[in-house]
Amino acid sequence: MKLHTLLKTSAAAALALMSSSCHGDLDIMQDNKLSASNMWKTSEDVTSSTYGIYERMRSCFASNYTNVFYWGELRVGDYMWGPGLKAQAQNNDMLNVRESSMNSSTASTVWSSLYRTIDQANAVLKYAPAVTMTGADRGFAIGQASFARAYCYFWAARLWGDVPLNLLPIESTTQEETYPVRVPKEQVYAQIESDIVAALNNADNLGNEKYFATADAVNMLKAEYALWMYTAQDGGDRFLSMAEEALQAIGISDARLLDSYASVFSRENKCNDEVIFALLNDQTEKITGGYYWFFYHPASDIAAQYQNNPVPINETQWLSYSEEFLEVLRSSKADNGDSRVDCNLGDGDYGASGQNMTWPNKFLGDMSRQPVVMDCDLLYYRYALAVMMDAELKYYQGRYPEALASLNLIASRAYGRDRFYTDASPEAVLDALTKEYFLEFPAEGVIWWALIRLDRIWDFNPSLEAKKTSNPNILLWPISSSAMNKNYKLTQTEGWN
């Protein structure tokens, strides 16, 4: 059986066992008596539930408003995503996120999908140790659940700061976890680190399937977590050592960078060498979706001969690059021969009236059908990010020539030139890091977090600096009114409403 078929059927079986569910403040699907009495008897039960973790994770990040793009890059703001958008009017949720003027009614403030994934991981971690199974199967389940819980809590803590920290599955409305309080973020980050350690302790049993955690995926999370703790949380030098340990375990060279940037994102080249962790999209399994449809154009706006050739067609284009960022991309191609631009930017006079039309031209789905079927996998960790984090690490360590050496691995593929960057002054290395994050990762949900780590977000979204005076938590998010209404113990993020 294909792995993704197994993922789908196992998840469906696990979710079917949870059909008698109640709902607490987090909207978590709770299995109550089922988990203890009818489930968790065999190795197959544990394995099925482990696959179910990733089905829930996919449902979270493939949704319209809770995904890596909305929870990150859209907040870079006008520099990347407006104003001056040509073909569409953004809805209120998009505008609120782009302008960092969210409130508790903004759709992207809902954290329930993250906590459903965490709850599934908690169940595996509770019951896997007691079920009769092989050491390898137990290690797989515990390692996968530990990674998934750490991954989801890492998103939650970066987005909301203090968050509920549930470590047991919700099986009764009388449990403390049903109506939890927000705990200090330091506790959450400590738990993330503990879960990363647990996942790595079981790394030999994780396997090599990139729709699940692998040893490389855990080390990517470890490196990203460590750099975040060093920069955004003032954690100290031990986190630089942690990041270095993780990146050395992955190995930094150009060996796993594909020759063609565009082929990394192709639906015909899924789980290629550059992919480290992905979430499945496959129309044969009726698993499709993702945020990319927001970038595609309605057929009425595009001349007939260009519909899906090359302009991807969907119902409405809600989002497009700003004029300022379009100039950044076009200049990189014209001035430096940047081979990434044709993948990152579709650009031409394809409009129904001959007008110029643009869109991000990566992660294209099945263009043989209209609207485009979103069956290109969504990538959450790829090897180029490991290389960039290595350059970032060496910048923080003051090893500027070595930082340039890592940056030049990325630049060599992009520009077809060795030693593209030569100025090893701290200012020049910081500028080069910032530039390459923008050019390597547009529309992948990476850039916002890199700008915060590099302390450059204020340069590219100066409105945040002004708002910081009245809202010290401007880089965080409010929590949703639905969560507040269901749990009187929750308090709103300071500075938000």
C-alpha angles and dihedrals in degrees: 000000000000114000094239090050089053090048092052098044095042091049091048090052092049093048092047089060088056097054093114094069137154126200130233129184092292095053088238117168102238124200096198112178092003096071096054103034108030104023136049095051101117142032088251090059091055094045092048091051091048090056087048090062090066093044088057092045090052091049088054099049098036092057124109100250109014104064141108092273099052092039091054131358100042086064091063079085133192095359090070108015111030171214107238093048109172113204108030149030115236119232121239095264091054093045093048092052095043090050095039089236096124124151135189091278095057108115094228093060091075111108099178095105091056091050093048088058091046091049091054090049090049090054092052091047091050098048107027095077092058102043119095106250142126120283090244093053092046091048090050092052096044093043094048094046092047092052093046093049092048091047093051095044089049089058092045096050094047091048103041106013104211108042138162111280108210115179099169129061116255106247101151137034088231094064120110088232091064092069105022130172127231109263125205111282090237089070091050093050090048089054091049090055091048091051092049089054090049092050092050091047086061096039094118089063099045097087130209103277108125095208085070133042117291127183088263092051091052090049090049089055090045092052094046091046092049094049089048092050092049096048111025098029100036090234099160138237097308088076091057088055089049092051091047091051092051095047092047088053090055093043123229120232138104092264095101098040108103116235090236117054092200093056090064090072101037120125086219092057104048121164091013123169093276094054115093103167127009140165116230126252114177125153093200086065092040089243107131138135148087142153095282096092088074088071097052126096131239114248091241091066096052130071109251095244092056100047106122085349094107103324112078112229129217136139103284136354105229100168138036138159117281120250089250094055092042087060091050091054096043092048092050090056096042097043102034106019091244104193092197095067098078088056095044095043133041105195134170150103094282100132124124088251094038094265123149115267128191138186139156103274101204132093090033114180130205103326093183088082133056120253094034113256109235098226100132111111118252110237120216102169125022130170096252088066090056089054092048092048088051090055089047092050092052090048090056090047091053092243093132101164089051090048088055090049090058092043090052090059087064094039094050092062092043100047103021091236133110118230093014089163116052107155106097097183113125092245093050093047091051091050091048092049091051093046094050094049088056095046099040101043113030114153093008098102094246106102101071093057093046091051091052092049091048091045090236101116090095090058094054098036105032092169087074090062091055092047092048090073092066097027116040088184095056091131091056129068135243116245119244126269089232091062092044092050093051097047121041089191093069121095125200121254107269111260095024134088 
